[in-house]
Amino acid sequence: MALLEVKNIKKHFGKTEVLKDISFSLDKGEVLAIIGSSGSGKTTLLRCINFLETPQAGVIAVGDEVLFDGSDPAKKKDKEIRKNRLHFGMVFQQFNLFPQYTVYENLILAPKLLAKEKLKAGETYMGESSYRAAVDKIKEEAEQLLEKVGLTEKRDEYPCNLSGGQQQRVAIARALALNPDVLCFDEPTSALDPELTGEVLNVIKGLKSSDSTMIVVTHEISFARDVADKVIFMADGVIEEEGTPQQVIENPQSPRTQAFLSRFNRFSD
């Protein structure tokens, strides 16, 4: 069984169709790169998967749990949506760190709030002593994540004192702190200077070896070729071509994919 199933997703804003019957699946530990021109629907697809947008049709399932079914007219409550989002970690173009908190505090904030919410809900496994043990574990894992992204020495710094690449690495660690099933990246290097792009891409490459399941919307074609297990090329709200990096990037069959990649090759010469 696939870890993530996305079936027949459709999304429109007014009369504008942005996603037209999108389907794909992803196994545990796989990396999917989504490429395509601006306006092709890549970011909207990612936002639908992460429940930041609501599709008009389709199904989204993680494991054997259906998180969204467009055929069900009942509107999901905010609490259900927040719960569904816990399956996904999101790293945005802009880093979206809390400026009033240190690097370490940015990492532990959301997991502590989640643990406290479970305590207030009276869940049987989350008594006061269990909560304290959970917080201790959260703190320990935050230290480990800082080491993983190479920022242990920046633990007590505020985001304003970090470079863009360092801030994005903190954002990646923060997304990992909730132990999501799928980690999603929306063009994580687009706001960075070229010299800072490499450090962020290296962190993402390192996550591949740790068996993380990832979806990466990116314009970094060489990164998609070298790291992804699957590549999707999107154009005008549809999946124009899908396959391995060798199939889609090295030997594209669609004229639209060929045209897109030829532009990339010209710019990279």
C-alpha positions in Angstrom: 0.0 0.0 0.0 1.3 3.5 -0.9 1.9 5.9 1.9 0.2 8.8 0.1 -2.5 8.5 -2.5 -3.8 11.5 -4.3 -6.7 10.8 -6.7 -8.5 13.0 -9.2 -7.9 16.3 -7.4 -9.6 19.3 -8.9 -9.3 22.9 -7.8 -10.7 26.1 -9.2 -10.7 29.7 -8.1 -13.9 31.2 -9.5 -14.0 30.2 -13.2 -10.3 29.5 -13.4 -9.4 25.8 -13.3 -6.0 25.5 -11.5 -5.9 21.7 -11.0 -7.5 19.4 -13.5 -7.9 15.8 -12.3 -4.5 15.3 -10.6 -3.5 11.8 -9.4 -0.3 10.2 -8.1 1.0 8.0 -5.3 4.1 7.9 -3.1 5.6 5.1 -1.2 7.3 5.5 2.2 10.9 6.8 1.8 10.4 8.1 -1.8 11.2 11.6 -2.9 8.9 13.2 -5.5 10.0 16.3 -7.4 7.3 18.5 -9.0 8.6 20.7 -11.8 7.0 23.1 -14.2 6.6 26.7 -15.2 5.2 29.3 -12.8 1.4 29.1 -12.9 1.3 25.5 -13.7 -0.5 24.6 -10.4 2.5 23.1 -8.5 2.1 25.2 -5.3 -1.7 24.9 -5.4 -1.4 21.1 -5.5 1.0 21.2 -2.5 -1.4 23.5 -0.6 -4.3 21.1 -1.3 -2.3 18.1 -0.1 -1.4 20.0 3.1 -5.0 21.2 3.6 -4.1 24.9 3.2 -6.6 24.9 0.3 -9.6 22.7 -0.1 -10.1 20.9 -3.5 -13.5 20.8 -5.1 -13.1 17.1 -5.9 -10.8 14.1 -5.3 -9.4 12.0 -2.6 -6.3 12.3 -0.4 -5.3 9.3 1.8 -2.3 8.6 4.0 -1.9 4.9 4.6 -5.4 3.4 5.1 -6.8 6.7 6.3 -8.8 8.8 3.9 -8.2 12.4 5.0 -10.2 14.1 2.3 -13.0 12.9 0.0 -14.6 15.4 -2.3 -17.7 13.3 -2.7 -18.6 13.9 0.9 -20.5 17.2 1.1 -19.9 17.6 4.9 -17.5 20.5 5.6 -14.6 19.5 7.9 -14.3 21.2 11.2 -11.2 23.3 11.9 -10.0 20.7 14.5 -10.2 17.9 11.8 -8.3 20.0 9.4 -5.5 20.7 11.9 -5.3 17.0 12.7 -5.0 16.2 9.0 -2.2 18.7 8.6 -0.2 16.8 11.2 0.4 14.1 8.6 2.4 16.7 6.6 5.3 19.0 7.3 5.5 22.2 5.2 8.5 24.2 4.3 7.6 27.4 2.5 9.5 29.7 0.1 9.7 32.3 2.9 10.9 30.9 6.1 7.9 31.9 8.3 9.9 31.6 11.6 8.6 33.3 14.7 11.0 36.3 15.1 10.4 36.7 18.8 11.6 33.2 19.5 15.1 31.7 19.4 16.0 28.9 17.0 15.5 26.3 19.7 12.2 27.8 20.8 10.9 27.8 17.2 11.5 24.0 17.1 9.8 23.1 20.4 6.8 25.5 20.2 4.4 23.5 18.1 5.2 20.0 19.6 4.7 21.4 23.1 1.3 23.0 22.1 0.2 19.7 20.6 1.2 17.8 23.8 -0.7 20.4 25.9 -3.8 20.1 23.7 -3.8 16.3 24.3 -3.5 16.9 28.0 -6.4 19.3 28.0 -8.5 16.9 25.9 -8.1 14.3 28.7 -6.6 11.7 26.5 -6.0 8.6 28.7 -2.3 8.3 27.7 -1.5 12.0 28.4 -1.7 12.6 32.1 0.4 15.3 33.8 3.4 13.0 34.2 3.1 11.8 30.7 3.0 15.4 29.5 6.3 16.2 31.3 7.9 13.1 29.8 6.6 14.2 26.4 8.1 17.7 26.8 11.5 16.2 27.8 11.4 14.1 24.7 10.5 17.1 22.5 13.5 19.0 23.9 15.8 16.1 23.3 14.6 15.7 19.7 14.9 19.4 19.0 18.6 19.2 20.0 19.0 16.2 17.6 17.3 18.1 14.8 19.6 21.1 15.2 22.5 18.8 14.9 21.0 17.2 11.8 20.7 20.5 10.0 24.1 21.7 11.2 22.8 24.5 13.5 23.7 23.4 17.0 25.8 26.5 17.5 22.9 28.8 16.5 20.6 27.3 19.1 20.0 30.5 21.1 20.1 32.9 18.2 17.1 34.8 16.9 16.1 34.4 13.3 17.1 38.0 12.5 20.7 37.0 13.2 20.7 34.1 10.8 21.4 34.0 7.0 18.6 33.1 4.7 20.1 29.6 4.3 20.3 29.1 8.0 16.7 30.3 8.5 15.5 27.8 5.9 17.4 25.0 7.7 15.6 26.0 10.9 12.3 25.9 9.0 13.2 22.3 7.8 14.0 21.2 11.4 10.8 22.8 12.6 8.7 20.9 10.1 10.5 17.7 11.1 9.8 18.3 14.8 6.2 17.1 14.5 7.3 13.8 12.9 5.2 14.1 9.7 4.5 11.2 7.4 5.3 13.4 4.4 7.6 16.4 4.3 6.6 19.0 1.7 8.8 21.8 0.3 7.4 24.7 -1.8 10.4 25.9 -3.8 12.6 26.0 -0.7 15.5 27.8 -2.3 13.7 30.4 -4.4 14.1 33.2 -1.8 17.9 32.5 -1.3 20.9 33.9 -3.0 22.7 31.3 -5.2 25.5 30.8 -2.8 23.1 29.8 0.0 21.0 27.5 -2.2 23.5 24.6 -1.9 23.5 24.4 1.9 19.7 24.0 1.9 19.7 21.4 -0.9 22.4 19.5 0.9 20.2 19.2 4.0 17.3 18.0 1.9 19.6 15.4 0.2 20.6 14.3 3.7 17.0 13.7 4.7 16.6 11.2 1.7 19.1 8.9 3.4 17.1 9.0 6.6 14.1 7.4 4.9 12.0 10.6 4.9 9.1 10.7 2.4 9.2 14.1 0.6 7.5 16.1 -2.0 9.6 18.9 -3.4 8.3 21.6 -5.7 11.4 23.0 -7.3 13.0 24.9 -10.1 16.3 23.2 -9.3 16.3 20.6 -12.2 19.7 19.2 -11.4 18.6 18.6 -7.8 15.4 16.9 -9.0 17.5 14.7 -11.4 20.0 13.7 -8.7 17.7 13.2 -5.6 14.2 12.4 -6.7 12.8 8.9 -7.2 9.9 10.2 -9.2 9.4 13.4 -11.2 6.2 15.1 -12.2 6.1 17.8 -14.9 3.0 20.0 -14.6 1.6 22.3 -17.2 -1.7 24.2 -17.1 -3.0 22.3 -14.1 -2.4 18.8 -15.4 0.4 16.2 -15.1 1.9 16.4 -18.5 4.6 13.8 -17.8 5.5 11.5 -14.9 8.2 9.0 -14.3 11.8 8.5 -13.0 14.3 11.4 -13.4 15.8 9.4 -16.2 12.5 9.2 -18.0 11.2 12.7 -17.5 14.4 14.8 -17.3 16.9 12.8 -19.4 14.4 11.5 -22.0 11.2 13.5 -22.0 8.5 12.4 -24.4 6.0 15.3 -24.2 6.8 18.3 -26.4 5.9 20.6 -23.5 8.3 18.9 -21.2 11.0 19.1 -23.9 10.4 22.8 -24.4 10.5 23.5 -20.6 13.7 21.6 -20.1 15.4 23.1 -23.2 14.8 26.5 -21.6 16.5 25.3 -18.4 19.4 23.8 -20.4 20.0 27.2 -22.1 20.0 29.1 -18.8 22.4 26.6 -17.2 24.9 26.6 -20.0 
